[in-house]
Amino acid sequence: MRDYDKIIMNTTVTNETKYSDGFPVEDMNGYAIQAAWVGALANGQIKIEASIDNNTFFELPDSAVTISGTGDQMWNVTGVFYKWMRMAVVSSDANPIAVGVRIYAKGALP
């Protein structure tokens, strides 16, 4: 079993939706996501999405967090029965949101 600690998103979002690349979690026992954002007047949302084909993604239930100004969030995900995950950041206005997301996982990459 290996541990993975990787930055999967480091971007600025303004009045749009941006996605991280898909990260393979098929053989992971679980993973933790740590996100931090900066944007004093920013408004939006950050969430985890999952997929079995790395093409069609769906929001994980209860993963969406509202972005209002500067903040951070930690998710601990167990019971991973899908192959891919990615992060989605939605900016709902013209105020920029600078976002950094890191994943820590235990298991094996395919």
C-alpha positions in Angstrom: 0.0 0.0 0.0 1.2 3.5 -0.9 0.4 7.0 0.3 -0.2 9.7 -2.2 0.0 13.4 -1.3 -0.5 15.6 -4.4 -1.7 19.1 -5.3 -4.5 18.5 -7.8 -5.7 22.1 -8.3 -4.1 25.5 -8.0 -6.0 28.1 -10.0 -8.0 31.3 -10.0 -11.7 31.3 -10.9 -13.7 34.3 -11.9 -17.4 34.1 -12.9 -17.0 30.5 -14.3 -16.6 26.9 -13.3 -13.2 25.2 -13.3 -12.4 21.5 -12.7 -9.3 19.8 -11.6 -8.0 16.9 -13.7 -9.5 13.5 -12.8 -7.6 11.7 -10.1 -7.7 7.8 -10.1 -9.2 6.4 -6.9 -10.2 3.0 -8.1 -7.8 1.1 -5.8 -7.8 3.6 -2.9 -9.1 2.7 0.5 -10.1 6.3 1.0 -8.8 9.8 0.6 -8.8 13.2 2.2 -9.1 16.5 0.4 -7.9 19.8 1.8 -8.9 23.0 0.0 -8.1 26.6 0.8 -9.3 29.7 -1.0 -8.7 33.4 -0.9 -11.1 36.0 -2.2 -12.3 38.7 0.1 -15.5 39.4 -1.9 -15.7 36.0 -3.6 -18.9 34.0 -3.8 -19.2 30.5 -5.2 -19.0 26.8 -4.3 -16.5 24.0 -4.2 -17.4 20.3 -4.4 -16.1 16.8 -5.1 -17.3 15.0 -8.2 -17.0 11.3 -9.0 -17.0 9.2 -12.2 -16.6 5.6 -13.3 -15.4 6.6 -16.8 -13.5 9.9 -16.3 -15.9 11.6 -18.7 -19.2 11.9 -16.9 -18.9 13.3 -13.4 -21.5 13.6 -10.7 -21.4 15.6 -7.5 -20.8 13.5 -4.3 -23.8 14.1 -2.0 -23.1 16.5 0.8 -19.7 17.6 -0.6 -20.7 21.1 -1.7 -19.3 23.9 0.4 -20.2 27.6 -0.1 -17.4 30.0 -0.7 -17.9 33.4 0.8 -14.6 35.3 1.2 -11.5 33.5 2.4 -11.8 29.9 3.9 -10.8 26.3 3.9 -12.4 22.9 4.0 -11.4 19.3 4.7 -13.3 16.2 3.4 -12.6 12.6 4.5 -14.0 10.2 1.9 -14.3 6.4 2.6 -16.2 3.7 0.8 -14.8 4.7 -2.6 -16.6 2.6 -5.2 -15.9 4.7 -8.3 -12.8 5.1 -10.4 -12.2 8.8 -10.6 -12.6 12.0 -8.6 -12.2 15.7 -9.4 -12.8 19.0 -7.8 -15.2 21.6 -9.2 -15.0 25.3 -8.2 -17.9 27.5 -9.2 -17.5 31.3 -9.1 -20.9 33.1 -9.2 -19.6 36.6 -9.7 -16.7 38.7 -11.1 -14.7 38.6 -7.9 -11.7 36.2 -8.3 -11.3 33.1 -6.1 -7.8 31.7 -5.8 -8.0 28.0 -4.9 -5.5 25.4 -3.9 -6.6 21.7 -3.4 -4.5 18.8 -2.2 -5.4 15.1 -2.0 -3.9 12.5 0.4 -4.8 8.9 -0.4 -3.9 5.4 0.7 -3.9 2.5 -1.7 -2.5 1.9 -5.2 -2.8 3.8 -8.4 -4.0 1.7 -11.4 
